[in-house]
Structure formats: C-alpha cells, structure tokens
Amino acid sequence: MMLTVAEAYAAVLETVRTAGTELVPFNQANGRILREPVRADRPFPPFDRVMMDGIAIRFDSYARGQRVFVMEDVQAAGTPQLQLGNTANCMEVMTGAVLPELTDTVVQYEHLESTEHEGFRRFTIKHLVKKGQHIHKAGSDVKENAILLDDGALLGPAEAGVLATVGKTQVLVSKRPRVVVIATGNELVPVDATPQPHQLRMSNVYSLSASLEQLGIQAAVLHLEDHAESMKHQLQPLIADTDVWISSGAVSAGKFDYLPQVLQELGMQQVFHKVQQRPGKPFLFGTFHNGPVVFALPGNPVSGFMCFYRYVQPWLLAAMGARPAATMYASLSTKVSFEPALEYYLPVKLVSQPHGKLMAVPQPYQGSGDLASLLLADAFMELPSDISQFKKGDTFPVWKFR
C-alpha cells in the first residue's frame, strides 16, 4: 500500500540512530551540533562595564547641584579597577573599562566641556544626567552558571563567540554520519567526459553532495551500472562501513531498475516503496540491521532534490541531535491548479513583503526532469492532496533548499 507523505515522514524518523559524539576544538566546530550544555563560567558582563567614553562620577554630587568635576585619573579598558579618591571629583573612563570604585554614573564626552585650570583638567556637565546611565551592570546579561547553549544547538558564528567567552576550548558535538551518494544508470558518464547523444553527465549525485555539504557532511560518491550482480558486488563492502546510503535512480518500474531487488538480496528491510506525492512518487526507503539506512530516491532531478529536503535532511539533522526546526509557511502569490490526488511539491521563489508576509511565487516548471527550474526557485511549497484549486493568498508549508 502506498503511504501518504505524513506516514512516510513518520516512518523515516522512526529509524533515526545516532553516530555518536566526539570532542573537537571550539574553533573547528562551526556547523556542528552541540551535544552538551554550555554554562557561563562567570557573570556576563563580569564587572560593571563602561558603555561610553567620558567621565565617571558619583551621582550624589551631581544631585546636590555640582556641575564641574576635576579629573583624578583615567580608567582604560583592560586595566584593574581604580578608586575615586574624592567623590566630588571624576574619573575619565573609556568604553569597555571597569567602572571605577565609588562612581555610579557615566557622562559621555559629547555632553561635557573640558578646560584646564592650574594644571588640573576640569569637566563641566552641559546636559541632564540620570543616575546609573551608560553602565552595563555586572550579571545583567547572564548570571554565573546559567545555561548559554543547550544540547542540540547548531553551532555558528554567534555560538563560537560564546564558547570563546566562557573558555570552552573543546566542545562535545555529534559525529557526522558516514554517507555515500550513489548514481545509477548506464547512460551516465563522468562530468569531465563528452557524452554521446544517448548519454548524460552525472549531476544528481553532485546536487545531493552539495546539499550534504551544507550540513557539514562530506559524502563518498559511487556509480552503479544497470547490472544486478555488479551492483551487489559494489554495495556489499559498504554495509559495514557506512551509516547512510542515498541513491539516485533505478527505483521505478523499468526493466533495468534492479536496485530494489538488489538491496533486499543484500539484507535491506524495506520500510516503504512509493509515496503519495508528486514529484518523488517512486521513493524507496529501508534499513539494514547493524548497517546503513537507505534513501533510494527517484532519478528525475527535481524528484530526488525534493525528497532530500523533505525526508533525508530531517533524518540527518535528527541523527546529529539537532532540535526540530519550526515549519515555515508562505502564501501563494497567484492561483494554482493541480488535479491528481497526490501531495504536490511546487517549486517557488520566496519573497518577503513590506508588511512582513512571506509570499511564494510559483516558477516555470516542466516536470520532475526540469533541473533548470531549481535555479529559479529556493523552496518547495507543500500543497495538500485533498484540494485541486489553490487560491492566491492561501498559506501552506514550504521546504527551503537555499
């Protein structure tokens, strides 16, 4: 029985298994999934931090009517805290410096007039001052021992800064799954070859490999010819050494589509074959006991591309411990008609509107073999199977691939 998309998606996620964890240097963890909580080793900021270049004063003196302050010393960023000797005076301070002891308010240079008198520098306040202004209070951002990053966080530029701030030189992350991307078909030739009129250069596997690289996964690439015994011979050694197989082609009902039979002969347990969707209906999914999971995708480029972002990428992210992403929605920019009772994945260009609404603009599309259509789109819009007429402004989920 052919599964619905929801049933197929649930069946895929039920098979998620992890590849374990490893420690890596924090400055090599960009794009990895964190597998431990990261805590603040001290308050953020760790001291009352000056936010403006200017002077630090004791507000009580200003409140009593004093407007002219004699400068005692300079508190620069990165120097130990100084103490104001006389609360009727001021301390010159720089942005990022610790607030001098016995001061509680900062006045920026732009609101001051500076003069020299008998060898002393004096600052006259020309604008209204509020107590405590321009001070970033210790611990106001984060308390000591607070969790800054949770297990499952995707590590990026901001996270790298946090790891450095707390001195986390080694970080526990998910290992990346060992993935092989498999091209099938006698008609395929290498990219650097000149194809005969009946041949095509391999392309689907490189689109899939590039999609994997966006997840930080470097995949091996294999080409299988349409010969059952040869397929078995090439695939057998990979069972023990890989976590995920992603193949393109040879899963439909063609006379030379040997892959489903070969996979089962090798010991793969088929979870499903065919899904109520377009494109991508012939999609086959299965698992090996103590071996890889198998995503056998249709050979038409748009079909395989859609199946990767709808099924494969969520599996890989879950296997690496990533937190589930919220579903993204957009509204159709124009009406669309689609007749077959299949869930339809429409290539669209997402455009942000001034009022904040995300619009999905359908792109010219000549079917699942139209690879060039993906150049104009950046997402697939998921249109339900129980409707055939979709109105302008209707809102549906979208699956981004850019």
C-alpha positions as CSV (number, residue, x, y, z in Angstrom):
1,M,0.0,0.0,0.0
2,M,1.3,3.4,-1.0
3,L,1.9,5.7,2.1
4,T,0.9,9.3,2.5
5,V,3.6,11.9,2.9
6,A,2.8,12.1,6.7
7,E,3.1,8.4,7.1
8,A,6.3,8.1,5.1
9,Y,7.9,11.0,7.0
10,A,6.9,9.4,10.4
11,A,8.3,6.1,9.2
12,V,11.6,7.7,8.2
13,L,12.1,9.5,11.5
14,E,11.3,6.3,13.5
15,T,14.6,4.8,12.2
16,V,16.8,7.6,13.4
17,R,20.0,6.4,15.0
18,T,23.0,8.5,16.1
19,A,26.6,8.1,15.0
20,G,27.9,9.0,18.5
21,T,29.8,12.1,19.8
22,E,33.3,13.5,19.7
23,L,35.3,16.3,21.2
24,V,36.6,19.0,18.7
25,P,38.3,22.3,19.2
26,F,35.8,25.1,19.6
27,N,37.2,27.0,16.6
28,Q,36.6,23.9,14.4
29,A,33.0,23.3,15.5
30,N,31.2,25.7,13.1
31,G,28.2,23.9,11.6
32,R,28.3,21.1,14.1
33,I,25.5,20.1,16.6
34,L,26.3,20.6,20.2
35,R,25.8,17.6,22.5
36,E,26.3,19.1,25.9
37,P,25.0,22.2,27.7
38,V,27.4,25.1,27.9
39,R,27.3,27.3,31.1
40,A,28.5,30.7,31.9
41,D,31.7,30.4,34.0
42,R,31.1,33.9,35.5
43,P,28.5,36.6,35.2
44,F,28.1,38.5,31.8
45,P,29.4,41.1,31.9
46,P,31.8,40.1,34.7
47,F,32.0,43.7,36.0
48,D,30.1,47.0,35.8
49,R,31.2,47.9,32.3
50,V,31.5,51.5,31.0
51,M,29.4,51.9,27.8
52,M,30.6,55.4,26.7
53,D,33.9,57.3,26.5
54,G,33.6,60.1,29.1
55,I,33.8,60.6,32.8
56,A,32.5,58.5,35.8
57,I,31.0,60.5,38.7
58,R,29.2,59.9,42.0
59,F,25.7,60.9,41.2
60,D,25.0,62.3,44.7
61,S,27.5,65.1,43.9
62,Y,25.6,66.0,40.7
63,A,22.2,65.7,42.6
64,R,23.5,68.3,45.1
65,G,24.0,70.8,42.2
66,Q,27.6,70.2,41.3
67,R,28.3,70.6,37.6
68,V,32.1,71.0,37.4
69,F,34.3,67.9,38.2
70,V,38.1,67.7,38.5
71,M,39.6,64.7,36.8
72,E,41.7,62.4,39.1
73,D,42.8,59.6,36.8
74,V,42.0,57.6,33.6
75,Q,40.3,54.1,33.8
76,A,41.2,52.4,30.5
77,A,39.7,49.2,29.2
78,G,41.7,46.2,30.3
79,T,43.2,47.9,33.4
80,P,42.5,46.9,37.1
81,Q,39.7,48.9,38.8
82,L,40.7,52.3,40.2
83,Q,39.0,54.0,43.1
84,L,37.8,57.6,43.1
85,G,39.7,59.4,45.9
86,N,37.2,62.3,46.3
87,T,33.5,61.8,45.4
88,A,33.4,65.5,44.4
89,N,35.9,64.6,41.5
90,C,35.6,62.4,38.5
91,M,37.5,59.7,36.7
92,E,38.0,59.8,33.0
93,V,36.7,56.4,31.6
94,M,36.9,54.5,28.3
95,T,34.3,52.3,26.6
96,G,34.7,48.7,27.9
97,A,36.6,49.7,31.0
98,V,35.6,48.5,34.5
99,L,33.6,51.3,36.3
100,P,35.9,52.9,38.9
101,E,35.0,52.2,42.6
102,L,32.9,54.9,44.3
103,T,31.4,56.0,41.0
104,D,27.9,55.1,39.7
105,T,27.2,57.2,36.6
106,V,28.9,57.9,33.3
107,V,28.6,61.1,31.3
108,Q,29.8,60.9,27.6
109,Y,32.2,63.4,26.2
110,E,29.6,64.9,23.9
111,H,27.7,66.2,27.0
112,L,30.8,67.8,28.6
113,E,33.0,70.8,28.2
114,S,36.7,70.4,29.1
115,T,39.0,73.1,30.5
116,E,42.5,73.2,32.1
117,H,42.9,75.2,35.4
118,E,46.1,75.3,37.4
119,G,47.3,72.0,36.0
120,F,44.1,70.2,36.6
121,R,41.6,69.1,33.9
122,R,38.0,70.0,34.7
123,F,34.8,68.7,33.0
124,T,31.6,70.8,33.1
125,I,28.4,68.9,32.6
126,K,26.1,70.6,30.0
127,H,23.2,68.1,29.7
128,L,20.8,66.4,32.0
129,V,22.2,63.3,33.8
130,K,20.4,60.3,35.1
131,K,21.8,58.1,37.9
132,G,23.4,54.9,36.6
133,Q,23.4,55.9,32.9
134,H,25.7,54.3,30.4
135,I,26.7,51.4,32.7
136,H,26.4,47.8,31.7
137,K,25.8,46.2,35.1
138,A,27.6,43.1,36.1
139,G,25.5,40.0,35.5
140,S,22.7,41.9,33.8
141,D,23.0,39.7,30.7
142,V,23.7,36.3,32.2
143,K,24.1,35.0,35.7
144,E,27.1,32.8,36.6
145,N,26.4,29.1,35.8
146,A,23.4,29.9,33.6
147,I,23.0,27.7,30.6
148,L,24.0,29.6,27.5
149,L,23.8,26.9,24.9
150,D,21.6,23.8,25.1
151,D,22.2,20.3,23.8
152,G,21.1,20.2,20.2
153,A,22.1,23.8,19.3
154,L,23.6,24.4,15.9
155,L,27.0,26.0,16.3
156,G,27.6,29.1,14.2
157,P,29.4,32.4,14.4
158,A,27.5,33.7,17.5
159,E,28.0,30.4,19.3
160,A,31.7,30.5,18.5
161,G,31.9,33.8,20.3
162,V,30.1,32.4,23.3
163,L,32.3,29.3,23.5
164,A,35.4,31.6,23.4
165,T,34.0,33.9,26.1
166,V,33.5,31.0,28.6
167,G,36.8,29.4,27.7
168,K,35.3,26.3,26.2
169,T,38.3,25.2,24.2
170,Q,37.0,21.7,23.5
171,V,33.3,21.0,22.8
172,L,31.3,17.8,22.5
173,V,29.5,17.5,19.2
174,S,27.7,14.8,17.2
175,K,29.8,12.8,14.9
176,R,28.8,13.3,11.3
177,P,27.1,10.2,9.7
178,R,29.2,8.4,7.1
179,V,27.3,8.9,3.9
180,V,27.7,7.5,0.3
181,V,25.8,9.1,-2.6
182,I,25.1,6.6,-5.3
183,A,24.4,7.3,-9.0
184,T,22.8,4.6,-11.1
185,G,22.4,4.1,-14.8
186,N,24.4,3.0,-17.9
187,E,23.5,6.3,-19.5
188,L,25.7,8.3,-17.0
189,V,29.2,9.4,-17.8
190,P,31.7,11.4,-15.6
191,V,31.4,15.2,-15.5
192,D,34.6,15.7,-17.5
193,A,33.6,13.3,-20.3
194,T,32.0,14.3,-23.6
195,P,28.6,12.4,-23.6
196,Q,27.3,10.7,-26.7
197,P,23.8,11.7,-27.9
198,H,22.3,8.9,-25.8
199,Q,24.3,9.7,-22.6
200,L,24.2,12.2,-19.8
201,R,26.8,13.6,-17.4
202,M,26.3,12.6,-13.8
203,S,24.7,15.6,-12.0
204,N,22.1,14.4,-9.4
205,V,24.8,13.0,-7.1
206,Y,26.6,16.3,-7.1
207,S,23.5,18.2,-6.2
208,L,23.0,15.8,-3.3
209,S,26.6,16.0,-2.3
210,A,26.4,19.8,-2.2
211,S,23.2,19.6,-0.1
212,L,25.1,17.3,2.3
213,E,28.0,19.8,2.5
214,Q,25.5,22.4,3.8
215,L,25.2,20.1,6.8
216,G,28.9,19.7,7.1
217,I,28.8,16.1,5.7
218,Q,31.4,15.1,3.1
219,A,30.0,12.1,1.2
220,A,31.7,9.5,-0.9
221,V,30.3,9.1,-4.5
222,L,29.7,5.8,-6.3
223,H,28.4,5.0,-9.7
224,L,26.4,1.7,-10.3
225,E,25.8,0.4,-13.8
226,D,22.4,-1.3,-14.5
227,H,23.7,-4.8,-13.8
228,A,22.3,-6.6,-10.7
229,E,25.4,-8.7,-9.9
230,S,27.7,-5.7,-10.4
231,M,25.5,-3.6,-8.1
232,K,25.7,-6.3,-5.3
233,H,29.5,-6.6,-5.7
234,Q,30.0,-2.8,-5.3
235,L,27.5,-2.3,-2.4
236,Q,28.3,-5.3,-0.2
237,P,31.5,-3.9,1.2
238,L,29.8,-0.6,2.1
239,I,27.3,-2.2,4.5
240,A,29.7,-2.4,7.5
241,D,31.4,1.0,6.8
242,T,28.7,3.5,6.2
243,D,25.6,4.9,8.0
244,V,23.5,6.3,5.2
245,W,23.1,5.4,1.5
246,I,21.4,8.0,-0.8
247,S,20.9,6.7,-4.3
248,S,19.5,8.3,-7.4
249,G,17.5,6.3,-9.9
250,A,16.7,2.7,-10.6
251,V,13.8,2.5,-8.2
252,S,10.8,2.8,-10.5
253,A,9.2,0.1,-12.6
254,G,11.6,0.0,-15.5
255,K,13.0,-3.3,-16.9
256,F,16.5,-2.3,-15.7
257,D,15.6,-0.9,-12.3
258,Y,17.3,-3.6,-10.4
259,L,18.1,-1.6,-7.2
260,P,15.1,-2.5,-5.0
261,Q,15.7,-6.3,-5.7
262,V,19.5,-5.9,-5.1
263,L,19.0,-4.1,-1.8
264,Q,16.7,-6.7,-0.5
265,E,19.0,-9.5,-1.5
266,L,21.8,-7.8,0.4
267,G,19.6,-7.8,3.5
268,M,17.8,-4.5,3.5
269,Q,14.4,-4.4,5.2
270,Q,12.1,-2.3,3.1
271,V,10.1,0.2,5.1
272,F,8.1,1.5,2.1
273,H,8.3,1.9,-1.6
274,K,6.3,4.7,-3.2
275,V,4.7,7.7,-1.6
276,Q,1.5,9.6,-2.5
277,Q,3.5,12.7,-3.7
278,R,4.5,14.5,-6.8
279,P,7.3,14.7,-7.7
280,G,9.0,11.8,-6.0
281,K,6.4,9.0,-6.0
282,P,8.8,6.1,-6.5
283,F,10.8,6.9,-3.4
284,L,12.1,3.8,-1.6
285,F,13.2,3.7,2.0
286,G,14.7,0.8,4.0
287,T,17.2,-0.2,6.7
288,F,19.9,-2.7,7.3
289,H,20.2,-4.4,10.7
290,N,23.5,-3.1,12.1
291,G,24.0,-1.3,8.8
292,P,23.0,1.8,6.9
293,V,19.6,3.4,6.3
294,V,18.8,3.6,2.6
295,F,17.2,6.5,0.9
296,A,16.7,5.3,-2.7
297,L,15.5,8.4,-4.5
298,P,13.9,8.7,-8.0
299,G,16.3,9.6,-10.8
300,N,14.5,12.6,-12.1
301,P,16.5,15.5,-10.6
302,V,13.6,17.6,-9.1
303,S,12.1,14.4,-7.5
304,G,15.4,13.5,-5.8
305,F,16.0,17.1,-4.8
306,M,12.6,17.4,-3.2
307,C,12.9,14.0,-1.4
308,F,16.2,15.1,0.1
309,Y,14.9,18.2,1.7
310,R,11.6,16.6,2.7
311,Y,12.9,13.4,4.2
312,V,16.7,12.9,4.1
313,Q,17.8,16.2,5.6
314,P,15.4,16.0,8.6
315,W,16.7,12.4,9.2
316,L,20.3,13.6,9.2
317,L,19.6,16.5,11.4
318,A,17.8,14.3,13.9
319,A,20.6,11.8,13.8
320,M,23.0,14.5,14.7
321,G,20.9,15.6,17.6
322,A,19.6,18.9,16.2
323,R,16.5,20.4,17.7
324,P,13.5,20.1,15.3
325,A,13.0,23.3,13.2
326,A,9.7,25.1,13.2
327,T,7.7,24.7,10.0
328,M,7.9,27.7,7.7
329,Y,4.8,28.9,5.9
330,A,4.2,31.2,2.9
331,S,1.2,32.5,0.9
332,L,0.7,31.8,-2.7
333,S,1.2,34.9,-5.0
334,T,-1.2,33.5,-7.6
335,K,-3.8,30.8,-8.1
336,V,-2.6,27.2,-8.8
337,S,-4.4,24.2,-10.1
338,F,-3.3,20.6,-9.7
339,E,-5.6,17.6,-10.4
340,P,-4.1,14.2,-9.3
341,A,-4.9,13.1,-5.7
342,L,-1.2,13.4,-4.7
343,E,0.5,15.8,-2.4
344,Y,2.2,18.3,-4.7
345,Y,5.5,20.0,-4.1
346,L,5.6,23.1,-6.2
347,P,8.9,24.9,-6.9
348,V,8.6,28.5,-5.6
349,K,10.6,31.6,-5.1
350,L,10.1,33.1,-1.6
351,V,9.7,36.9,-1.5
352,S,9.4,38.9,1.7
353,Q,6.7,41.6,1.5
354,P,6.9,45.1,3.2
355,H,4.0,44.1,5.5
356,G,6.1,41.2,6.8
357,K,4.3,38.4,4.9
358,L,6.3,35.7,3.0
359,M,5.0,35.2,-0.5
360,A,5.6,32.0,-2.6
361,V,5.9,32.8,-6.3
362,P,5.5,29.7,-8.5
363,Q,8.3,29.2,-11.0
364,P,8.1,27.9,-14.6
365,Y,8.2,24.1,-14.2
366,Q,8.2,21.4,-16.9
367,G,8.1,18.4,-14.6
368,S,10.4,16.4,-12.4
369,G,13.1,16.2,-15.1
370,D,13.4,20.0,-15.3
371,L,16.6,20.6,-13.4
372,A,16.9,24.2,-14.6
373,S,13.7,25.1,-12.8
374,L,15.5,24.7,-9.5
375,L,17.8,27.7,-10.4
376,L,14.7,30.0,-10.3
377,A,13.3,28.6,-7.0
378,D,14.5,28.4,-3.4
379,A,11.8,26.2,-1.9
380,F,9.1,23.7,-2.5
381,M,5.5,24.6,-1.4
382,E,3.6,21.6,0.1
383,L,0.1,21.6,-1.5
384,P,-2.3,19.0,0.1
385,S,-3.8,16.1,-1.9
386,D,-7.4,16.8,-1.0
387,I,-7.6,20.1,-2.9
388,S,-7.1,20.7,-6.6
389,Q,-7.7,24.5,-6.8
390,F,-5.4,26.8,-4.7
391,K,-6.3,30.4,-4.4
392,K,-4.0,33.4,-4.3
393,G,-3.2,34.2,-0.7
394,D,-3.7,30.6,0.5
395,T,-1.0,29.7,3.1
396,F,0.9,26.4,3.1
397,P,4.2,24.9,4.4
398,V,7.4,25.5,2.5
399,W,10.6,23.5,2.5
400,K,13.6,25.7,1.7
401,F,16.6,24.4,-0.2
402,R,18.6,27.7,-0.4
